[in-house]
Amino acid sequence: MSDEFKRKLEAYEKGELSDIELEDFEKELEKLEKYQEFLEENSVEQIKDSNGNEKRQQKILRRSKWKARLQTAFSALALILAFTILSSILTAVYYSWGTPDRVDVFRNVIDYSLTITDPYGYLGGTSTNTGPFFGLNTERDLNKKVGDETVKVGELKTKFFFSAMSYPERINFGKVSDSNPNFLYPGGEVRNVSEWNKLERLPEGTVVSAYLSFAELIETEKVFQLFEGKEMDLIWLAVDTGFEEKNERVIFEPIGFPSFAIWHDDDMILDSREVKKGLFGKIVSEGHSSPSYTMGDQDVLHKQFLKTLYFLKDHERKVNNFVFGKLELSKRIDYLETNGFKHYGVVITGPTKEILKLREEPWVGGLKVDEVSFWNWND
């Protein structure tokens, strides 16, 4: 503001301006008012524009953040998907490697372990499926034979990570005995702890499976002779491997073999082979059958049992997961090869009253009842 304008403004307020000066000064004030209005209007617009720009910037920033987050999420998902696909391929390659492949080896470890440690372990087979992250899941039914009926009593699930095996998970259901049947090694007081009285109380129309202990060690061939012609089935033979007598004569975790030979993959006989052309190469179909076996052929039974023990010895850490403690298979194999095969008991099934008759046999030491069912025996 100039000094001249200040002088006129003071004179204007005091009324000292002439008519001409007053008119000129009022025109000048009018211009200033218009300038003021113009400036005020522009400042408001600038403020509005400033606020609008700030909001737009905030909106753009929010969009950028979400876009970055989505890109990060999609990138992570893509990496996870790629890793899953790659690991699935590598997992399939890992478990299918070798002849026989690892899946077959691990399946046989489970099946053979149950066959020699569980009198009913030969009933059923193990199914497998690979996971995406170097894992293999296995599952099989747990069964028992009571009379002529095979009863499902549970499931067994096992997981592998590469070649490391977890402890098997047993899920029991259905007809599971409340008692824990066992064998009694010859030489102790056995008759007073036997369960013949249970068989006496059971009615005529029932069948039973039971653990039968011998009064003395008996060779394999004679075991089959003793049961020949009897109205019952011989399921499984417990084998004396040099450890049983040390366990206070009560054996809760026996080792043995079923009444038939334990065949391995390389024992199978090729019966047929067919080669067809497919989209991705040749498709080979083969048919195999097991070798001939005569019931009670102890040479075949012993040979295949030892073959099974030798196979399991190479995977003993896994096999030990199925028992309490350690099996020490090398020592058991040495004992059998030095002393031969003898048995301290068997697992049998059949009509209750027929099995009760065994109480009078001099070679019988004691009996533990396992499972009981209604009549299902095929005469």
C-alpha positions, 0 to 999 in steps of 0.5 A, a space after each residue: 500500500 503506497 503513502 499516497 493511497 494511505 493519505 487519501 484513505 485517511 482523508 476519505 475517512 475524515 471527509 476531507 476529499 473534494 468531490 472529484 477526489 472522492 469520486 476517483 477514490 471510490 472508483 479505486 476502492 471498488 476496483 480493490 473490492 473486486 480484486 479482493 473478491 477475485 483473490 478470495 474466490 481463487 483461494 477457495 478453489 485452490 483449497 478445494 483443489 488441494 483437498 481433492 488432490 490429497 484425497 485422490 493421492 490417498 486413494 491412489 496410495 490405498 490402491 497401490 498398497 492393495 495391488 502390492 499385497 495382491 501381487 505378493 499373495 499371488 506370487 506366494 501362491 504361485 511359488 507354493 503351487 510350483 513347489 507342490 507340483 515339483 515336490 509331488 513329482 520328486 516324491 513320486 520319483 523317490 518312492 518309485 526308485 529301485 527294483 523293487 521300488 521303495 513303495 513295495 519295500 515299505 509295504 512288505 516291511 509292514 506286512 511281514 512285520 505283522 505276519 511274524 508278530 501278530 497271529 492274525 497279521 497275515 489277514 489283509 494287505 497294506 495300501 499306500 499313497 504318496 503325498 506332495 511333500 516327500 511323504 508316504 501314507 500307508 493304511 491296512 485293516 486289522 482283522 481276526 479270524 474267529 471260526 470261519 469268519 474274518 472280523 475287522 477289528 481296527 485299522 493301522 496307519 503309518 506315515 513315512 517322510 522319505 525313508 523315515 517311518 513314524 510309529 504306527 497308529 492303531 485304531 481299534 474298534 468292533 470285536 476287540 477282546 478285553 483280555 490280552 491273550 498270551 503264551 506260557 513257555 513250557 516248564 512253569 505252573 500253567 494249568 491253574 492260570 488257563 481259561 478252560 472254565 470259560 470254554 465250559 460256560 460257553 454254549 454249544 453253538 459258538 466258535 472261539 479263537 484261542 492261544 494254546 500253549 504246549 507242555 513241551 517244545 514241539 517240532 513243526 512237523 509234529 504240531 501239524 500231526 497233532 492237529 490232523 483230523 481235528 475239527 479246528 483250524 491251525 492259524 499260527 505257530 509261535 516259534 522258540 527263538 531263544 528269547 522266550 524262556 528268559 521272559 518269565 515264561 509269559 510271552 505277550 509278544 511272540 514271533 512265529 509264522 502262519 500255517 502256510 508259507 510266507 511267499 515273497 515277490 521273487 518267489 512268484 512264478 510267471 504264468 503269463 505275460 502280455 505286451 500292448 502298445 499304449 499312447 506313452 509306450 508299451 504296456 506290460 501285463 503279467 500274471 503270477 502265482 505262488 509255488 506249490 505248497 503242501 500243508 505242514 511241509 516244514 522245510 518250506 515253512 522254515 525256509 520262507 520264515 528265515 527268508 522273511 527274518 533276513 529281509 526284516 533284519 535289513 529294516 529292523 529299526 522300522 520293524 521294532 516300531 511294531 513291538 515293545 522293545 527290540 527284536 534283535 533279529 540277528 540273534 534269533 536267526 542265529 539261534 534258529 539256524 543252530 538249534 532248529 525250529 520248535 514251538 511252544 504254542 499255536 493260535 487255533 480257532 474252531 467250535 468251542 466244544 471241540 477246542 475244549 477237548 484239547 484239555 485232556 491232551 497230555 501235550 497241552 499246557 494251557 489255553 487263553 481265550 481270545 475271541 468268541 462268536 456265534 456259530 459260523 463253522 463250515 462243517 
